[in-house]
Each structure stands twice: as structure tokens, then as C-alpha cells.
Amino acid sequence: TTTTTTTTTAPAGPSTVDSAGQVGAHTSLVLNSASVAAISYEDVTNSNLKLALCDDAACSNPTVSTVDSTDDVGEYTSICVSSADLVRISYYDSTNGDLKLVLCND
């Protein structure tokens, strides 16, 4: 009989990715090839689509940017990463009733 013992460490507590106003609605998360997260979400305060690119697995110092700030946008986000680690985000434009897609090239 072989006994295997696995030791795990407790997960780190949650990291605050963005706290400027009411943010974080309609989130979507994907991991890139280095297992680092990219998170798309709505900034409800400003009706914007935002993107947080984590710098490490704990997302301790993310780069947060506004992707679209035209009208009332950013609801129902869905995010993916291409084979070249480029981010793609689909989301809803409430003002115009449109589905939008943004292709991030950096």
C-alpha cells in the first residue's frame, strides 16, 4: 500500500483590484499562458468598460485601464485570451443596444 500525503497552503486573502467608485459589476476573468489573470468588468459609477491586467498570481499590483467610456457600456462582459496572449472582450452597450467587441493589442 502506498500512502500519498499532499500538503497545501491556505489561499491568499482576496486582493482589491479596483476601488475607485462602484466597480466590479459584470466581471469576467481569464488566465493567460503564464497563469496570470485579466479581468474585464463594468465601472458602474462612470458607465465604462474596464480591464485589469494582473502582475502576478495574487494580482497585488494590477494595471487598470478604461477600455470604452462612450455612453453607457461595459455590461455583461466576456473575456478571452488568444494564443498570442492578446485580450478580447465582448460586452453590451446599453445606450445603443449593441453587442461590442474590443481587441486589445498590448
PyMOL commands that set and color helices and strands:
alter all, ss='L'
color gray80, all
select strands_A, chain A and resi 23-31+37-43+48-53+63-68+73-81+87-93+98-103
alter strands_A, ss='S'
color yellow, strands_A
deselect
rebuild
show_as cartoon
